Amino acid sequence: MTPLVAVTDHAVERYRQRVPSRTGSLDLRPEIAGRVARSWAAGQIATVPPPGAAAQRGSVYVRDGRFVFVCLHDRPRSELVVVTVWEEGEQTEAPRRYTDALKDRRLRRRDESG
């Protein structure tokens, strides 16, 4: 049975960096949830993280093409929360240097504020 799928703001931003919206919608949550639900139903699930990712306790990895959705699975409630998105392969839409630069900028802001 496919669990109920929820999507964090962080996962939406990571997805937006990599995939143009197919529907033109401003809110990509339904698109992400649909992809994750279809991949889950197809059995594209792993408990081992993609190469380069650190394993997080309780995480499951749902694969859809070149994308890996990192999720937390609440089995008793049959809920799945998409936490972030990984893109595999050499030809990624958002090269690592861009996502690293965004991370560095957020850290600088946090340090300046407090």
KOLSELO-839679 format. One line per 5 residues: number of its first residue (from 1); their letters; for each residue x, y, z of N, C-alpha, C, CB. Coordinates in steps of 0.02 Angstrom, whole numbers, plus 32768, in hexadecimal, padded with zeros to 4 digits. Glycine has a CB too. Example, Ala and Ser with C-alpha at 12.3 -4.5 7.8 and 13.67 -1.06 7.14 Angstrom:
2
1 = AS = 8294 7EE4 8186 8267 7F1F 8186 8294 7F5B 8186 8235 7F20 81C4 | 8282 7F90 8162 82AC 7FCB 8165 8285 8002 818A 82C0 7FE2 811E;
END
This chain:
114
1 = MTPLV = 802A 7FC5 8000 8000 8000 8000 802C 803F 8000 7FD0 8000 803D | 801C 806D 7FD6 8042 80AB 7FD1 802F 80D9 800B 8036 80CF 7F8D | 8061 80F2 8030 8052 811F 8068 803D 8165 8050 808F 8125 8096 | 8020 818B 807D 8012 81D1 8072 8055 81F5 806C 7FE5 81F0 80AB | 805D 8221 803B 809E 8242 802E 8098 828C 803D 80B5 8236 7FE5;
6 = AVTDH = 80C6 82A5 8067 80CC 82ED 8076 8110 8304 805E 80C1 82FC 80C2 | 8117 8344 804F 8155 835E 8032 816B 839C 8058 814D 836E 7FE6 | 81AA 839E 806F 81C4 83D8 8093 81D5 8411 8063 8202 83C4 80BC | 81DA 844D 807F 81EE 8488 8058 8233 847D 8039 81EE 84C7 8084 | 8260 845F 805F 82A4 8453 8045 82A2 8426 8008 82CF 8432 807C;
11 = AVERY = 827A 83F1 800A 8275 83C3 7FD1 8259 83E8 7F94 8248 8387 7FE2 | 8229 8414 7F9F 820C 843B 7F67 8243 8466 7F47 81D1 8467 7F80 | 826B 8488 7F70 82A0 84B3 7F54 82D4 848A 7F2E 82C2 84DA 7F8D | 82E8 8452 7F4A 8319 8427 7F27 82FD 840E 7EE5 832C 83EB 7F54 | 82BE 83FB 7EE5 829E 83E3 7EA8 8299 841B 7E74 8257 83C6 7EB7;
16 = RQRVP = 8285 8456 7E8B 827E 8491 7E5F 82C1 84A2 7E3D 8264 84CE 7E86 | 82F9 8498 7E60 833B 84A5 7E43 834A 8476 7E09 8371 849F 7E78 | 8329 843C 7E09 833C 8407 7DDA 8309 83FA 7DA3 8347 83CA 7DFF | 82CA 8409 7DAF 8296 83F4 7D80 8267 842F 7D72 826E 83B8 7D9B | 825F 8441 7D32 822B 8473 7D23 81E7 8454 7D2F 8232 848C 7CD9;
21 = SRTGS = 81B9 847B 7D49 8177 8460 7D58 8155 8448 7D18 814B 8495 7D7A | 813A 840D 7D1A 8117 83F1 7CE0 80D2 8411 7CD8 8110 83A5 7CE8 | 80B7 8429 7D0F 8072 8443 7D0C 806F 848F 7D0D 804B 8428 7D47 | 80A8 84B0 7D1A 80A8 84F9 7D20 808F 8510 7D63 807E 8517 7CE9 | 8084 84E2 7D90 806B 84F2 7DD3 80A0 8513 7DFD 8051 84B3 7DF6;
26 = LDLRP = 808B 8540 7E29 80BA 855F 7E58 80CC 852F 7E91 809D 859F 7E74 | 809C 8506 7EA5 80A8 84D5 7EDB 80B8 8492 7EBC 806A 84D0 7F0A | 80F6 847C 7EC6 810D 843D 7EA8 80FF 8401 7ED4 8156 8442 7E9A | 80E2 840B 7F0F 80D6 83D3 7F3C 80AD 839B 7F1D 80B3 83EB 7F7A | 8075 83AA 7EFB 804F 8373 7EDD 8077 834C 7EA8 800F 838F 7EBC;
31 = EIAGR = 809F 836F 7E81 80C9 834D 7E4F 80FB 831F 7E70 80ED 8381 7E23 | 811D 8338 7EA4 814E 830F 7EC8 812C 82D4 7EEA 8174 833A 7EFD | 80F5 82E1 7F0D 80D1 82AB 7F30 80BA 8276 7EFF 8095 82C8 7F57 | 80A4 828A 7EC4 808E 825A 7E92 80C7 822F 7E79 806F 827F 7E57 | 8100 824E 7E6C 813A 8227 7E55 8150 81F6 7E8A 8175 8257 7E43;
36 = VARSW = 8152 820C 7EC9 8167 81E0 7EFF 8135 81A7 7F08 816F 8208 7F41 | 80F5 81B7 7F07 80C2 8183 7F10 80C5 814F 7ED8 807B 81A3 7F12 | 80CD 8165 7E9A 80D2 8135 7E62 8110 8109 7E68 80D3 815B 7E1F | 8148 8127 7E7A 8186 8101 7E82 8181 80D0 7EBC 81C2 812F 7E8C | 8161 80E6 7EF2 8157 80BA 7F2C 812C 807E 7F17 8135 80E1 7F66;
41 = AAGQI = 80F6 808B 7EF5 80C9 8055 7EDF 80ED 8025 7EAF 808B 8072 7EBC | 811E 803E 7E89 8144 8014 7E5A 817D 7FEF 7E7D 815F 803F 7E22 | 8186 7FFB 7EBE 81BA 7FD8 7EE3 81FF 7FF6 7EDD 81BC 7F92 7ECE | 8204 8034 7EC8 8245 8055 7EBF 825D 8073 7F02 8241 808D 7E89 | 8266 8048 7F34 8276 805D 7F78 82B6 803C 7F8E 823B 804C 7FA8;
46 = ATVPP = 82E0 8061 7FB3 831D 8045 7FCF 8328 8061 8015 835B 8054 7FA1 | 834D 803D 803D 8361 8055 807F 83AA 806B 8080 8354 8020 80B4 | 83CC 8062 8048 8412 8076 8040 8414 80B8 801B 843C 803F 801A | 8438 80EA 8036 8439 812B 8015 845F 812A 7FD2 8459 815F 8042 | 8451 815B 7FA7 8477 8160 7F68 84C0 8170 7F76 8458 8195 7F3A;
51 = PGAAA = 84EC 8161 7F47 8533 8170 7F50 853E 81BA 7F61 855B 815D 7F11 | 8567 81C6 7F93 8576 820B 7FA7 8548 8226 7FDD 8572 8237 7F6C | 8514 8201 7FEE 84E5 8217 8021 84F4 81F3 8062 849B 820B 800B | 84ED 8216 8099 84F5 81F8 80DB 84B3 81D7 80EF 850C 822C 8110 | 84B8 819B 8109 847C 8177 811F 845E 819A 815C 848B 812D 812F;
56 = QRGSV = 841D 81A2 815C 83FA 81BE 8195 83CB 8189 81B1 83D2 81FE 8181 | 83CB 8182 81F2 83A1 814F 8211 8358 815A 8200 83AB 814F 825D | 8337 8126 81E9 82F1 8129 81D9 82E1 8141 8193 82CF 8155 8209 | 8314 8152 816C 8307 816A 8128 82FB 8131 80F7 8342 8195 8110 | 82D1 813F 80C7 82C8 8113 808E 82D4 813D 8050 8280 80F1 808D;
61 = YVRDG = 82E9 811C 801B 82FD 813F 7FDE 82D1 8126 7FA5 8348 8134 7FCE | 82AA 8154 7F89 827A 8142 7F54 8296 815D 7F12 8233 815F 7F62 | 82A1 8130 7EE3 82C1 8142 7EA4 828C 814D 7E6D 82F2 810B 7E8E | 8295 8185 7E49 826C 8193 7E0E 829B 81AD 7DD8 8233 81C8 7E1F | 82AE 8181 7DAA 82DF 8195 7D77 8321 81A6 7D97 82C5 81D0 7D4E;
66 = RFVFV = 833C 81E1 7D86 837C 81F5 7DA1 8376 8216 7DE6 839F 8224 7D71 | 8339 821D 7DFE 832D 823D 7E3F 8324 820A 7E76 82F1 826B 7E3B | 833F 821B 7EB0 8335 81F3 7EEC 8315 8222 7F1F 8378 81D3 7F07 | 82DA 8210 7F36 82B6 8237 7F68 82C7 8219 7FAC 8269 8238 7F5B | 82E5 8241 7FD8 82F6 822A 801B 82BA 8237 8047 8337 824E 8037;
71 = CLHDR = 82A1 8201 8066 8262 8205 808B 8269 81E7 80D1 822B 81E1 8064 | 823E 81FD 80FD 8235 81DE 813E 81F2 81B9 813B 8236 8212 8179 | 81F3 817A 8150 81B7 8150 814B 819C 8142 8191 81C7 810D 8126 | 8160 8159 819D 813D 814A 81DC 810F 810E 81CE 8113 8189 81F6 | 8128 80D3 81DB 8104 8096 81CB 80C0 8090 81EF 812E 805A 81DC;
76 = PRSEL = 80BD 809D 8231 807C 8096 8253 8045 80C2 8235 8084 80A5 829C | 8058 80FE 821F 8026 812C 8204 8020 8126 81B8 8037 8173 8216 | 804C 80FF 8199 804E 80F8 8151 8057 813C 812F 800F 80D5 8137 | 8089 8161 8148 8099 81A3 812C 80E2 81A5 8116 808A 81DB 8160 | 80EE 81CB 80E2 8131 81D2 80C6 813E 821D 80BE 8139 81AC 8082;
81 = VVVTV = 8174 8236 80DC 8185 827D 80D6 81C4 8283 80AA 8191 829E 811C | 81BD 82A7 8072 81F5 82B3 8045 821E 82EC 8063 81DD 82C4 7FFB | 825D 82DD 8075 8287 830D 8097 82B3 8334 8067 82B3 82E9 80CB | 82D0 8311 8036 82FB 8331 8005 82FD 8308 7FC5 8343 833C 8021 | 831F 8322 7F93 8324 8301 7F52 836D 82FE 7F3E 82F9 8326 7F1C;
86 = WEEGE = 8383 82C3 7F27 83C6 82BA 7F0C 83BE 82AD 7EC2 83EB 827F 7F2E | 83EE 82C6 7E9C 83F0 82B8 7E54 8430 8292 7E46 83EC 82FA 7E2A | 842A 825A 7E23 8464 8230 7E14 847B 823A 7DCC 8454 81E7 7E21 | 84B9 8228 7DC0 84D4 822B 7D7C 8503 8264 7D73 849C 8230 7D4A | 8524 8263 7D3A 8556 8296 7D29 8535 82D6 7D10 8586 827C 7CF6;
91 = QTEAP = 84FD 82D1 7CEE 84DC 830B 7CD0 84A2 8324 7CFB 84C2 82F9 7C89 | 84B2 833E 7D35 847D 8356 7D62 8465 839B 7D4D 8496 8357 7DAB | 8427 83AA 7D5C 840A 83EB 7D4B 8428 8423 7D75 83BE 83EA 7D54 | 8435 8415 7DB4 8453 8447 7DE1 8496 842C 7DF8 8423 8457 7E1D | 84CC 8441 7DD8 850E 8428 7DED 851B 8434 7E37 8545 8449 7DC3;
96 = RRYTD = 8542 8409 7E55 854F 840C 7E9C 856A 8450 7EB2 857F 83D5 7EB0 | 8591 8470 7E88 85AD 84B1 7E9C 8576 84E4 7EAA 85DC 84CC 7E66 | 853D 84E0 7E87 8506 850E 7E93 84E3 84FF 7ED5 84D4 850B 7E5A | 84D5 84BF 7EE2 84B4 84AE 7F20 84E2 84BB 7F5C 849C 8465 7F20 | 8523 84B0 7F53 8553 84C0 7F89 8555 850B 7F96 8599 84A6 7F77;
101 = ALKDR = 8552 8533 7F61 8553 857C 7F6A 8515 8593 7F8F 8556 859F 7F25 | 84DB 8576 7F81 849E 8588 7FA6 84A5 8576 7FEF 8462 8564 7F87 | 84C2 853D 7FFD 84CC 8527 8042 84FB 8558 8066 84E9 84DF 8045 | 8532 856B 8046 8561 859A 8064 8540 85DD 8073 859D 85A5 8035 | 8514 85F4 8046 84F2 8634 8050 84C3 8631 808C 84CA 8647 8011;
106 = RLRRR = 849F 85F9 8094 8473 85F1 80CE 849B 85F0 810F 8449 85B0 80C7 | 84D4 85CF 810F 84FD 85CD 814B 8518 8612 815E 8538 859C 8142 | 852C 8639 812B 8544 867D 8139 850D 86A8 8157 855E 869E 80F8 | 84D0 86A3 813C 8498 86CA 8157 848B 86B8 819F 8459 86BE 812D | 848D 8677 81AE 8480 8660 81F2 84B5 867C 8221 847E 8613 81F5;
111 = DESG = 84F4 867A 820C 852B 8693 8236 8525 86DE 8241 856E 8683 8216 | 850F 8703 820E 8509 874C 8214 84CF 8760 8242 84FE 876B 81CF | 849B 8736 8244 8460 8748 826C 8467 8735 82B5 8423 8727 824F | 8499 870E 82C3 8498 86FF 8306 84C4 86E2 8332 8470 86E3 830C;
END
